[in-house]
Amino acid sequence: MNVDGHVAVTSTGAFLGNADYLTHRRDECEYRWGNLQQTGTRSTHLTIKSTGRFARWTADYLHRISKALVQEARENDCTAIAFENLKHIRKRISNASRFQQWAFRELHRHVEYKAEEHGIDVGDVAPAYTSQRCSHGECGFTHEDNRDGDEFECLNCGKELHADYNAARNIGWRLVQHWLKSGAGRATSQLALKSGTLNANGRFRPTALRG
């Protein structure tokens, strides 16, 4: 999940929502609220009305993203969706914006109850170094210089990926590895990618072509 660019990116290559647009709408409303508070006797009523309208718009926006996330999981036969642990989200958010934290929590909540309806689990993993680690094959080389903005190029193997897509692959892979090490009865778990699946032992299986 992101505070700029796309709201959410999956290991299967889906780029969902626009975090910049979400923040822009929030800034617009805050500016409007500030003006309304200075317009006279009707300002309180107008401010409350404007606040409620934005809250409904935001809830619907996050609802649509969560619906798309769960649909992406279903289309790829996923039994689980992995998220970064939200307890650490403040480290990635400038000025620890309460709105951004709230939006992440709401998206997570929407995905959880929608996923449950389809028998899909939702797990959390520690996000440390997921944006710096190479997710290609068995490489796993981790270095802060691997990433430059939206671009990821591994200094070890040379693999180039969109940085958020690379991070999403690492987040999913971390959940697969957690289940393997914890003996959670999911030793056969696989990570869904754009072009196939990666099992817990690092073996890639391409998606069969459909004729």
Buried (B, 14 or more C-beta within 10 A) or exposed (E): BBBEBBBBBBBBBBBBBBBBEBBEBBEEBEEBBEEBEEEEEEBEEBBEEBBEEBEEEBEEBBBEBBBBBBEBBEEBEBBBBBBBEBEEBEEBBEEEBEBBBEBBEBBBEBBBEBBEEEEBBBBBBEBBBBBBBBBBEEBBBBEEEBBEEEEBBBEEBEBEBBBBBBBBBBBBBBBBBBBBEEEEEBEEBBBBBEEEBBBBEEEBEEEEEEE
